[in-house]
């Protein structure tokens, strides 16, 4: 398990801007493996908030990030929104059921 997918539920649904949804933790890990080959891929937090239901078993996470990567040797950056639903699993630990990533702006050179 990688840090990137540490909270993913077995059936996590990943929805990324411009791509069809991906279902399952293995598919999510495969998607992140592509980024691992880019030495310039980084995300840095701008802000985040978590809303937890009064029952304590459901939460919604919202965050804004800067994302950097390279395209044809040029380091690019853009801001993204990230939203996800978490629930407590049978073991009491939080797990992410689904998440959506959406660009807030076009990528541009750093």
MOPAC internal coordinates of N, CA, C and O (Angstrom, degrees):
PM7 1SCF
backbone

  N    0.0000 0     0.00 0     0.00 0    0    0    0
  C    1.4485 1     0.00 0     0.00 0    1    0    0
  C    1.5299 1   108.59 1     0.00 0    2    1    0
  O    1.2310 1   120.37 1   -45.39 1    3    2    1
  N    1.3107 1   116.89 1   134.61 1    3    2    1
  C    1.4560 1   120.83 1   179.41 1    5    3    2
  C    1.5200 1   110.29 1   -96.36 1    6    5    3
  O    1.2310 1   120.56 1   -17.30 1    7    6    5
  N    1.3150 1   116.54 1   162.70 1    7    6    5
  C    1.4678 1   120.27 1   176.46 1    9    7    6
  C    1.5173 1   110.73 1   -59.97 1   10    9    7
  O    1.2310 1   120.52 1   145.81 1   11   10    9
  N    1.3241 1   116.61 1   -34.19 1   11   10    9
  C    1.4605 1   121.08 1  -176.62 1   13   11   10
  C    1.5184 1   112.19 1   -65.66 1   14   13   11
  O    1.2310 1   119.84 1   146.58 1   15   14   13
  N    1.3070 1   117.91 1   -33.42 1   15   14   13
  C    1.4673 1   121.38 1  -176.73 1   17   15   14
  C    1.5302 1   112.36 1  -114.85 1   18   17   15
  O    1.2310 1   119.84 1  -161.25 1   19   18   17
  N    1.3215 1   117.91 1    18.75 1   19   18   17
  C    1.4642 1   122.16 1  -173.82 1   21   19   18
  C    1.5259 1   113.74 1   -58.71 1   22   21   19
  O    1.2310 1   119.72 1   149.40 1   23   22   21
  N    1.3326 1   118.14 1   -30.60 1   23   22   21
  C    1.4584 1   120.93 1  -177.74 1   25   23   22
  C    1.5313 1   113.14 1  -100.96 1   26   25   23
  O    1.2310 1   119.72 1  -179.64 1   27   26   25
  N    1.3229 1   118.14 1     0.36 1   27   26   25
  C    1.4607 1   120.82 1  -176.71 1   29   27   26
  C    1.5277 1   111.87 1   -65.01 1   30   29   27
  O    1.2310 1   120.69 1   -47.97 1   31   30   29
  N    1.3351 1   116.29 1   132.03 1   31   30   29
  C    1.4616 1   121.39 1   171.27 1   33   31   30
  C    1.5275 1   108.23 1   -70.23 1   34   33   31
  O    1.2310 1   120.35 1   -20.54 1   35   34   33
  N    1.3027 1   116.94 1   159.46 1   35   34   33
  C    1.4695 1   121.00 1   179.67 1   37   35   34
  C    1.5285 1   110.91 1   -54.43 1   38   37   35
  O    1.2310 1   119.92 1   139.99 1   39   38   37
  N    1.3274 1   117.75 1   -40.01 1   39   38   37
  C    1.4622 1   122.02 1  -178.46 1   41   39   38
  C    1.5124 1   114.00 1  -101.36 1   42   41   39
  O    1.2310 1   119.72 1  -153.06 1   43   42   41
  N    1.3397 1   118.13 1    26.94 1   43   42   41
  C    1.4662 1   121.84 1  -177.63 1   45   43   42
  C    1.5327 1   110.79 1   -51.32 1   46   45   43
  O    1.2310 1   121.02 1   -37.63 1   47   46   45
  N    1.3232 1   115.66 1   142.37 1   47   46   45
  C    1.4607 1   121.88 1   176.14 1   49   47   46
  C    1.5232 1   107.21 1  -111.22 1   50   49   47
  O    1.2310 1   120.80 1   -58.73 1   51   50   49
  N    1.3246 1   116.08 1   121.27 1   51   50   49
  C    1.4607 1   123.22 1  -179.92 1   53   51   50
  C    1.5212 1   108.82 1  -105.34 1   54   53   51
  O    1.2310 1   120.72 1   -57.14 1   55   54   53
  N    1.3283 1   116.23 1   122.86 1   55   54   53
  C    1.4685 1   121.10 1   179.35 1   57   55   54
  C    1.5204 1   108.09 1  -121.03 1   58   57   55
  O    1.2310 1   121.19 1   -70.22 1   59   58   57
  N    1.3156 1   115.33 1   109.78 1   59   58   57
  C    1.4575 1   121.49 1  -178.92 1   61   59   58
  C    1.5189 1   109.02 1  -111.32 1   62   61   59
  O    1.2310 1   121.09 1   -37.92 1   63   62   61
  N    1.3086 1   115.52 1   142.08 1   63   62   61
  C    1.4590 1   122.33 1  -179.48 1   65   63   62
  C    1.5366 1   110.63 1   -52.94 1   66   65   63
  O    1.2310 1   120.37 1   -52.98 1   67   66   65
  N    1.3217 1   116.89 1   127.02 1   67   66   65
  C    1.4536 1   121.49 1   176.44 1   69   67   66
  C    1.5178 1   115.29 1    82.48 1   70   69   67
  O    1.2310 1   119.68 1  -174.56 1   71   70   69
  N    1.3271 1   118.22 1     5.44 1   71   70   69
  C    1.4654 1   121.47 1  -178.92 1   73   71   70
  C    1.5245 1   110.32 1  -131.60 1   74   73   71
  O    1.2310 1   121.18 1   -25.02 1   75   74   73
  N    1.3119 1   115.35 1   154.98 1   75   74   73
  C    1.4656 1   119.99 1   174.53 1   77   75   74
  C    1.5266 1   108.80 1   -69.18 1   78   77   75
  O    1.2310 1   119.56 1   -29.34 1   79   78   77
  N    1.3388 1   118.45 1   150.66 1   79   78   77
  C    1.4656 1   120.29 1   177.59 1   81   79   78
  C    1.5291 1   111.41 1   -59.65 1   82   81   79
  O    1.2310 1   121.28 1   -31.48 1   83   82   81
  N    1.3202 1   115.16 1   148.52 1   83   82   81
  C    1.4568 1   123.22 1   177.15 1   85   83   82
  C    1.5261 1   106.48 1  -115.91 1   86   85   83
  O    1.2310 1   120.40 1   -46.64 1   87   86   85
  N    1.3317 1   116.84 1   133.36 1   87   86   85
  C    1.4634 1   120.85 1  -176.61 1   89   87   86
  C    1.5249 1   110.06 1  -117.17 1   90   89   87
  O    1.2310 1   120.90 1   -48.97 1   91   90   89
  N    1.3226 1   115.88 1   131.03 1   91   90   89
  C    1.4616 1   121.86 1   175.11 1   93   91   90
  C    1.5146 1   112.96 1   106.68 1   94   93   91
  O    1.2310 1   121.42 1   -34.19 1   95   94   93
  N    1.3204 1   114.89 1   145.81 1   95   94   93
  C    1.4614 1   120.42 1  -176.72 1   97   95   94
  C    1.5264 1   112.00 1   -65.02 1   98   97   95
  O    1.2310 1   119.62 1   144.29 1   99   98   97
  N    1.3310 1   118.34 1   -35.71 1   99   98   97
  C    1.4631 1   119.93 1   179.23 1  101   99   98
  C    1.5209 1   111.07 1   -65.17 1  102  101   99
  O    1.2310 1   120.27 1   138.47 1  103  102  101
  N    1.3256 1   117.08 1   -41.53 1  103  102  101
  C    1.4649 1   120.78 1   178.37 1  105  103  102
  C    1.5264 1   110.54 1   -65.81 1  106  105  103
  O    1.2310 1   120.20 1   141.04 1  107  106  105
  N    1.3241 1   117.22 1   -38.96 1  107  106  105
  C    1.4690 1   120.46 1   177.88 1  109  107  106
  C    1.5251 1   110.39 1   -63.70 1  110  109  107
  O    1.2310 1   120.35 1   136.56 1  111  110  109
  N    1.3156 1   116.93 1   -43.44 1  111  110  109
  C    1.4708 1   120.58 1   178.19 1  113  111  110
  C    1.5194 1   111.12 1   -63.27 1  114  113  111
  O    1.2310 1   120.42 1   138.90 1  115  114  113
  N    1.3320 1   116.80 1   -41.10 1  115  114  113
  C    1.4647 1   120.08 1   178.06 1  117  115  114
  C    1.5251 1   110.61 1   -60.10 1  118  117  115
  O    1.2310 1   120.40 1   139.97 1  119  118  117
  N    1.3374 1   116.84 1   -40.03 1  119  118  117
  C    1.4620 1   120.55 1   179.03 1  121  119  118
  C    1.5181 1   111.99 1   -63.72 1  122  121  119
  O    1.2310 1   120.15 1   136.99 1  123  122  121
  N    1.3254 1   117.31 1   -43.01 1  123  122  121
  C    1.4615 1   120.13 1   179.04 1  125  123  122
  C    1.5210 1   111.98 1   -70.37 1  126  125  123
  O    1.2310 1   119.84 1   153.98 1  127  126  125
  N    1.3167 1   117.91 1   -26.02 1  127  126  125
  C    1.4638 1   120.64 1   178.81 1  129  127  126
  C    1.5240 1   110.77 1   -61.40 1  130  129  127
  O    1.2310 1   120.32 1   148.90 1  131  130  129
  N    1.3284 1   117.00 1   -31.10 1  131  130  129
  C    1.4669 1   120.23 1   177.85 1  133  131  130
  C    1.5239 1   110.88 1   -62.34 1  134  133  131
  O    1.2310 1   120.50 1   140.60 1  135  134  133
  N    1.3282 1   116.66 1   -39.40 1  135  134  133
  C    1.4617 1   120.27 1   179.46 1  137  135  134
  C    1.5198 1   111.83 1   -69.10 1  138  137  135
  O    1.2310 1   120.07 1   150.85 1  139  138  137
  N    1.3160 1   117.47 1   -29.15 1  139  138  137
  C    1.4627 1   121.63 1  -177.21 1  141  139  138
  C    1.5220 1   111.95 1   -61.66 1  142  141  139
  O    1.2310 1   120.21 1   157.79 1  143  142  141
  N    1.3234 1   117.21 1   -22.21 1  143  142  141
  C    1.4605 1   120.97 1   179.99 1  145  143  142
  C    1.5197 1   112.24 1   -82.17 1  146  145  143
  O    1.2310 1   119.86 1   171.11 1  147  146  145
  N    1.3193 1   117.87 1    -8.89 1  147  146  145
  C    1.4622 1   122.18 1   180.00 1  149  147  146
  C    1.5296 1   108.45 1   -98.94 1  150  149  147
  O    1.2310 1   119.81 1   -71.12 1  151  150  149
  N    1.3430 1   117.96 1   108.88 1  151  150  149
  C    1.4670 1   119.50 1  -177.65 1  153  151  150
  C    1.5306 1   113.19 1   -65.51 1  154  153  151
  O    1.2310 1   120.03 1   167.16 1  155  154  153
  N    1.3204 1   117.54 1   -12.84 1  155  154  153
  C    1.4675 1   121.16 1  -178.99 1  157  155  154
  C    1.5238 1   112.89 1   -97.26 1  158  157  155
  O    1.2310 1   119.76 1   177.42 1  159  158  157
  N    1.3551 1   118.06 1    -2.58 1  159  158  157
  C    1.4637 1   118.90 1  -177.83 1  161  159  158
  C    1.5146 1   110.10 1   -73.34 1  162  161  159
  O    1.2310 1   121.53 1   -58.69 1  163  162  161
  N    1.3323 1   114.68 1   121.31 1  163  162  161
  C    1.4602 1   122.06 1   177.82 1  165  163  162
  C    1.5170 1   109.13 1  -148.50 1  166  165  163
  O    1.2310 1   120.79 1   -29.46 1  167  166  165
  N    1.3090 1   116.10 1   150.54 1  167  166  165
  C    1.4613 1   121.07 1   169.42 1  169  167  166
  C    1.5196 1   107.42 1  -125.47 1  170  169  167
  O    1.2310 1   121.09 1   -38.44 1  171  170  169
  N    1.3244 1   115.52 1   141.56 1  171  170  169
  C    1.4657 1   120.20 1   176.98 1  173  171  170
  C    1.5194 1   108.14 1  -133.57 1  174  173  171
  O    1.2310 1   121.51 1   -44.64 1  175  174  173
  N    1.3011 1   114.72 1   135.36 1  175  174  173
  C    1.4564 1   122.45 1  -175.39 1  177  175  174
  C    1.5212 1   111.49 1   -70.61 1  178  177  175
  O    1.2310 1   121.05 1   -46.11 1  179  178  177
  N    1.3367 1   115.59 1   133.89 1  179  178  177
  C    1.4625 1   121.93 1   170.94 1  181  179  178
  C    1.5223 1   108.37 1   -97.97 1  182  181  179
  O    1.2310 1   120.44 1   126.55 1  183  182  181
  N    1.3302 1   116.77 1   -53.45 1  183  182  181
  C    1.4648 1   121.70 1   176.34 1  185  183  182
  C    1.5214 1   108.72 1  -159.88 1  186  185  183
  O    1.2310 1   121.00 1   -17.92 1  187  186  185
  N    1.3306 1   115.69 1   162.08 1  187  186  185
  C    1.4589 1   120.01 1   179.30 1  189  187  186
  C    1.5217 1   109.74 1  -155.07 1  190  189  187
  O    1.2310 1   121.40 1   -22.59 1  191  190  189
  N    1.3200 1   114.93 1   157.41 1  191  190  189
  C    1.4576 1   121.57 1   174.81 1  193  191  190
  C    1.5195 1   108.16 1  -148.32 1  194  193  191
  O    1.2310 1   120.95 1   -30.67 1  195  194  193
  N    1.3179 1   115.79 1   149.33 1  195  194  193
  C    1.4599 1   122.13 1   177.70 1  197  195  194
  C    1.5206 1   107.78 1  -129.75 1  198  197  195
  O    1.2310 1   120.73 1   -52.50 1  199  198  197
  N    1.3157 1   116.20 1   127.50 1  199  198  197
  C    1.4614 1   122.19 1   174.98 1  201  199  198
  C    1.5225 1   107.53 1  -109.71 1  202  201  199
  O    1.2310 1   120.48 1   -59.37 1  203  202  201
  N    1.3265 1   116.69 1   120.63 1  203  202  201
  C    1.4636 1   122.40 1  -179.05 1  205  203  202
  C    1.5252 1   108.53 1  -108.66 1  206  205  203
  O    1.2310 1   120.78 1   -48.56 1  207  206  205
  N    1.3283 1   116.11 1   131.44 1  207  206  205
  C    1.4643 1   121.16 1   177.66 1  209  207  206
  C    1.5246 1   109.72 1   -61.07 1  210  209  207
  O    1.2310 1   120.72 1   -28.83 1  211  210  209
  N    1.3199 1   116.22 1   151.17 1  211  210  209
  C    1.4693 1   120.18 1  -179.76 1  213  211  210
  C    1.5285 1   111.85 1   -60.65 1  214  213  211
  O    1.2310 1   120.09 1   156.13 1  215  214  213
  N    1.3272 1   117.44 1   -23.87 1  215  214  213
  C    1.4689 1   121.21 1   176.88 1  217  215  214
  C    1.5267 1   111.89 1   -71.20 1  218  217  215
  O    1.2310 1   120.50 1   160.97 1  219  218  217
  N    1.3504 1   116.66 1   -19.03 1  219  218  217
  C    1.4579 1   121.08 1   178.81 1  221  219  218
  C    1.5084 1   115.46 1    79.21 1  222  221  219
  O    1.2310 1   120.04 1  -173.00 1  223  222  221
  N    1.3387 1   117.53 1     7.00 1  223  222  221
  C    1.4679 1   119.26 1  -176.87 1  225  223  222
  C    1.5212 1   113.84 1  -113.98 1  226  225  223
  O    1.2310 1   119.77 1  -177.27 1  227  226  225
  N    1.3292 1   118.05 1     2.73 1  227  226  225
  C    1.4613 1   122.23 1  -177.65 1  229  227  226
  C    1.5217 1   108.32 1  -142.65 1  230  229  227
  O    1.2310 1   120.34 1   -40.15 1  231  230  229
  N    1.3378 1   116.96 1   139.85 1  231  230  229
  C    1.4615 1   120.86 1   179.49 1  233  231  230
  C    1.5204 1   110.10 1  -146.60 1  234  233  231
  O    1.2310 1   121.24 1   -28.48 1  235  234  233
  N    1.3278 1   115.23 1   151.52 1  235  234  233
  C    1.4587 1   122.35 1   173.27 1  237  235  234
  C    1.5250 1   107.15 1  -118.99 1  238  237  235
  O    1.2310 1   121.14 1   -51.86 1  239  238  237
  N    1.3297 1   115.43 1   128.14 1  239  238  237
  C    1.4609 1   122.79 1   178.94 1  241  239  238
  C    1.5185 1   108.02 1  -107.22 1  242  241  239
  O    1.2310 1   120.71 1   -45.71 1  243  242  241
  N    1.3260 1   116.24 1   134.29 1  243  242  241
  C    1.4633 1   121.09 1   173.85 1  245  243  242
  C    1.5141 1   108.02 1  -130.50 1  246  245  243
  O    1.2310 1   120.84 1   -46.73 1  247  246  245
  N    1.3151 1   115.99 1   133.27 1  247  246  245
  C    1.4547 1   120.06 1   179.37 1  249  247  246
  C    1.5143 1   111.20 1  -144.86 1  250  249  247
  O    1.2310 1   121.43 1   -24.99 1  251  250  249
  N    1.3095 1   114.88 1   155.01 1  251  250  249
  C    1.4612 1   122.00 1   172.33 1  253  251  250
  C    1.5263 1   106.59 1  -120.40 1  254  253  251
  O    1.2310 1   121.19 1   -43.20 1  255  254  253
  N    1.3074 1   115.34 1   136.80 1  255  254  253
  C    1.4576 1   121.44 1  -175.02 1  257  255  254
  C    1.5213 1   110.70 1  -136.59 1  258  257  255
  O    1.2310 1   120.87 1   -23.56 1  259  258  257
  N    1.3221 1   115.94 1   156.44 1  259  258  257
  C    1.4541 1   122.52 1   162.78 1  261  259  258
  C    1.5216 1   105.70 1   -94.62 1  262  261  259
  O    1.2310 1   120.69 1   -44.33 1  263  262  261
  N    1.3217 1   116.28 1   135.67 1  263  262  261
  C    1.4627 1   120.72 1   176.82 1  265  263  262
  C    1.5144 1   108.01 1  -122.35 1  266  265  263
  O    1.2310 1   121.06 1   -47.62 1  267  266  265
  N    1.3227 1   115.59 1   132.38 1  267  266  265
  C    1.4586 1   121.77 1   177.54 1  269  267  266
  C    1.5186 1   108.72 1  -118.92 1  270  269  267
  O    1.2310 1   121.04 1   -36.70 1  271  270  269
  N    1.3246 1   115.62 1   143.30 1  271  270  269
  C    1.4556 1   121.56 1   173.68 1  273  271  270
  C    1.5191 1   107.76 1  -158.37 1  274  273  271
  O    1.2310 1   120.56 1    -1.54 1  275  274  273
  N    1.3081 1   116.53 1   178.46 1  275  274  273
  C    1.4635 1   118.70 1   179.93 1  277  275  274
  C    1.5199 1   110.21 1  -118.15 1  278  277  275
  O    1.2310 1   122.04 1   -34.53 1  279  278  277
  N    1.3126 1   113.71 1   145.47 1  279  278  277
  C    1.4679 1   121.81 1   175.20 1  281  279  278
  C    1.5167 1   107.50 1  -133.61 1  282  281  279
  O    1.2310 1   121.31 1   -60.76 1  283  282  281
  N    1.2975 1   115.10 1   119.24 1  283  282  281
  C    1.4674 1   121.52 1   179.22 1  285  283  282
  C    1.5270 1   110.81 1    51.58 1  286  285  283
  O    1.2310 1   120.73 1  -139.65 1  287  286  285
  N    1.3362 1   116.20 1    40.35 1  287  286  285
  C    1.4564 1   120.86 1   176.81 1  289  287  286
  C    1.5181 1   115.74 1    83.41 1  290  289  287
  O    1.2310 1   119.92 1  -179.91 1  291  290  289
  N    1.3323 1   117.75 1     0.09 1  291  290  289
  C    1.4679 1   121.81 1   179.95 1  293  291  290
  C    1.5269 1   108.23 1  -106.17 1  294  293  291
  O    1.2310 1   120.56 1   -51.73 1  295  294  293
  N    1.3329 1   116.54 1   128.27 1  295  294  293
  C    1.4641 1   120.14 1   177.92 1  297  295  294
  C    1.5264 1   108.24 1   -78.14 1  298  297  295
  O    1.2310 1   121.56 1   -55.77 1  299  298  297
  N    1.3340 1   114.61 1   124.23 1  299  298  297
  C    1.4625 1   122.00 1  -176.85 1  301  299  298
  C    1.5276 1   109.12 1  -113.83 1  302  301  299
  O    1.2310 1   120.81 1   -19.98 1  303  302  301
  N    1.3371 1   116.05 1   160.02 1  303  302  301
  C    1.4559 1   121.07 1   176.76 1  305  303  302
  C    1.5225 1   109.98 1  -143.83 1  306  305  303
  O    1.2310 1   120.54 1   -24.52 1  307  306  305
  N    1.3058 1   116.57 1   155.48 1  307  306  305
  C    1.4612 1   122.97 1   172.11 1  309  307  306
  C    1.5253 1   108.22 1  -164.91 1  310  309  307
  O    1.2310 1   121.20 1   -19.17 1  311  310  309
  N    1.3294 1   115.32 1   160.83 1  311  310  309
  C    1.4620 1   120.75 1   176.95 1  313  311  310
  C    1.5209 1   109.00 1   -94.93 1  314  313  311
  O    1.2310 1   121.14 1   -34.91 1  315  314  313
  N    1.3372 1   115.43 1   145.09 1  315  314  313
  C    1.4587 1   120.72 1   179.47 1  317  315  314
  C    1.5284 1   110.47 1  -131.81 1  318  317  315
  O    1.2310 1   121.29 1   -27.35 1  319  318  317
  N    1.3231 1   115.13 1   152.65 1  319  318  317
  C    1.4608 1   123.35 1   168.43 1  321  319  318
  C    1.5150 1   107.66 1  -100.43 1  322  321  319
  O    1.2310 1   120.75 1   -37.88 1  323  322  321
  N    1.3149 1   116.17 1   142.12 1  323  322  321
  C    1.4601 1   122.28 1   178.04 1  325  323  322
  C    1.5212 1   106.76 1  -132.46 1  326  325  323
  O    1.2310 1   120.33 1   -52.55 1  327  326  325
  N    1.3150 1   116.98 1   127.45 1  327  326  325
  C    1.4622 1   121.50 1   177.20 1  329  327  326
  C    1.5242 1   107.68 1  -133.11 1  330  329  327
  O    1.2310 1   120.83 1   -40.26 1  331  330  329
  N    1.3320 1   116.02 1   139.74 1  331  330  329
  C    1.4671 1   119.85 1  -176.09 1  333  331  330
  C    1.5228 1   110.54 1  -149.45 1  334  333  331
  O    1.2310 1   121.50 1   -29.21 1  335  334  333
  N    1.3364 1   114.73 1   150.79 1  335  334  333
  C    1.4582 1   121.24 1   174.16 1  337  335  334
  C    1.5258 1   108.84 1  -107.05 1  338  337  335
  O    1.2310 1   121.08 1   -48.69 1  339  338  337
  N    1.3232 1   115.54 1   131.31 1  339  338  337
  C    1.4607 1   122.47 1   177.36 1  341  339  338
  C    1.5182 1   109.46 1  -117.77 1  342  341  339
  O    1.2310 1   120.79 1   -29.14 1  343  342  341
  N    1.3124 1   116.10 1   150.86 1  343  342  341
  C    1.4675 1   121.27 1   171.49 1  345  343  342
  C    1.5233 1   107.08 1  -141.93 1  346  345  343
  O    1.2310 1   121.74 1   -17.18 1  347  346  345
  N    1.3054 1   114.27 1   162.82 1  347  346  345
  C    1.4659 1   118.69 1   176.11 1  349  347  346
  C    1.5269 1   108.15 1   -82.03 1  350  349  347
  O    1.2310 1   120.80 1   -50.62 1  351  350  349
  N    1.3194 1   116.08 1   129.38 1  351  350  349
  C    1.4566 1   121.32 1   178.07 1  353  351  350
  C    1.5190 1   110.89 1   -78.13 1  354  353  351
  O    1.2310 1   121.04 1    -0.55 1  355  354  353
  N    1.3161 1   115.61 1   179.45 1  355  354  353
  C    1.4647 1   121.24 1   179.43 1  357  355  354
  C    1.5303 1   112.20 1   -59.14 1  358  357  355
  O    1.2310 1   120.75 1   153.55 1  359  358  357
  N    1.3391 1   116.18 1   -26.45 1  359  358  357
  C    1.4674 1   120.48 1   179.63 1  361  359  358
  C    1.5280 1   112.71 1   -87.50 1  362  361  359
  O    1.2310 1   120.36 1  -179.40 1  363  362  361
  N    1.3476 1   116.91 1     0.60 1  363  362  361
  C    1.4602 1   121.21 1   179.48 1  365  363  362
  C    1.5101 1   114.58 1    87.86 1  366  365  363
  O    1.2310 1   120.10 1   173.26 1  367  366  365
  N    1.3368 1   117.41 1    -6.74 1  367  366  365
  C    1.4633 1   121.79 1   179.40 1  369  367  366
  C    1.5276 1   110.00 1   -85.80 1  370  369  367
  O    1.2310 1   120.76 1   -27.82 1  371  370  369
  N    1.3325 1   116.16 1   152.18 1  371  370  369
  C    1.4655 1   120.61 1   177.28 1  373  371  370
  C    1.5198 1   110.00 1   -72.07 1  374  373  371
  O    1.2310 1   120.73 1   -39.37 1  375  374  373
  N    1.3441 1   116.21 1   140.63 1  375  374  373
  C    1.4627 1   121.39 1   173.36 1  377  375  374
  C    1.5235 1   108.51 1  -137.68 1  378  377  375
  O    1.2310 1   121.36 1   -34.43 1  379  378  377
  N    1.3302 1   115.00 1   145.57 1  379  378  377
  C    1.4582 1   121.39 1  -178.39 1  381  379  378
  C    1.5235 1   109.39 1   -89.93 1  382  381  379
  O    1.2310 1   120.70 1   -57.81 1  383  382  381
  N    1.3397 1   116.28 1   122.19 1  383  382  381
  C    1.4634 1   122.05 1  -179.57 1  385  383  382
  C    1.5173 1   112.05 1   -83.54 1  386  385  383
  O    1.2310 1   120.54 1   138.99 1  387  386  385
  N    1.3216 1   116.57 1   -41.01 1  387  386  385
  C    1.4627 1   121.65 1   179.65 1  389  387  386
  C    1.5186 1   108.82 1  -156.14 1  390  389  387
  O    1.2310 1   121.69 1   -21.74 1  391  390  389
  N    1.3256 1   114.36 1   158.26 1  391  390  389
  C    1.4599 1   119.06 1   173.03 1  393  391  390
  C    1.5181 1   109.38 1  -149.42 1  394  393  391
  O    1.2310 1   121.90 1   -23.52 1  395  394  393
  N    1.3178 1   113.97 1   156.48 1  395  394  393
  C    1.4604 1   120.97 1   179.08 1  397  395  394
  C    1.5206 1   108.63 1  -133.75 1  398  397  395
  O    1.2310 1   121.21 1   -46.15 1  399  398  397
  N    1.3112 1   115.28 1   133.85 1  399  398  397
  C    1.4582 1   122.85 1   178.40 1  401  399  398
  C    1.5193 1   107.57 1  -117.17 1  402  401  399
  O    1.2310 1   120.50 1   -51.45 1  403  402  401
  N    1.3348 1   116.64 1   128.55 1  403  402  401
  C    1.4653 1   121.00 1  -179.64 1  405  403  402
  C    1.5255 1   109.58 1  -136.11 1  406  405  403
  O    1.2310 1   121.08 1   -49.06 1  407  406  405
  N    1.3127 1   115.54 1   130.94 1  407  406  405
  C    1.4630 1   120.34 1   177.38 1  409  407  406
  C    1.5221 1   110.33 1   -68.52 1  410  409  407
  O    1.2310 1   120.42 1   -39.99 1  411  410  409
  N    1.3324 1   116.81 1   140.01 1  411  410  409
  C    1.4600 1   121.79 1   174.92 1  413  411  410
  C    1.5187 1   111.55 1   -95.27 1  414  413  411
  O    1.2310 1   120.74 1   167.84 1  415  414  413
  N    1.3146 1   116.19 1   -12.16 1  415  414  413
  C    1.4616 1   121.19 1  -177.69 1  417  415  414
  C    1.5249 1   108.04 1  -159.51 1  418  417  415
  O    1.2310 1   120.19 1   -19.96 1  419  418  417
  N    1.3282 1   117.24 1   160.04 1  419  418  417
  C    1.4663 1   119.05 1   174.99 1  421  419  418
  C    1.5346 1   110.58 1   -67.16 1  422  421  419
  O    1.2310 1   120.76 1   -28.76 1  423  422  421
  N    1.3082 1   116.16 1   151.24 1  423  422  421
  C    1.4638 1   120.01 1   173.92 1  425  423  422
  C    1.5164 1   109.34 1   -64.70 1  426  425  423
  O    1.2310 1   121.05 1   -33.85 1  427  426  425
  N    1.3297 1   115.59 1   146.15 1  427  426  425
  C    1.4624 1   120.41 1   178.89 1  429  427  426
  C    1.5227 1   108.44 1  -148.17 1  430  429  427
  O    1.2310 1   120.15 1   -24.47 1  431  430  429
  N    1.3344 1   117.32 1   155.53 1  431  430  429
  C    1.4646 1   119.48 1   179.34 1  433  431  430
  C    1.5273 1   110.95 1   -60.26 1  434  433  431
  O    1.2310 1   121.31 1   -33.54 1  435  434  433
  N    1.3166 1   115.09 1   146.46 1  435  434  433
  C    1.4767 1   119.75 1   179.05 1  437  435  434
  C    1.5121 1   110.33 1   -72.56 1  438  437  435
  O    1.2310 1   120.10 1   180.00 1  439  438  437

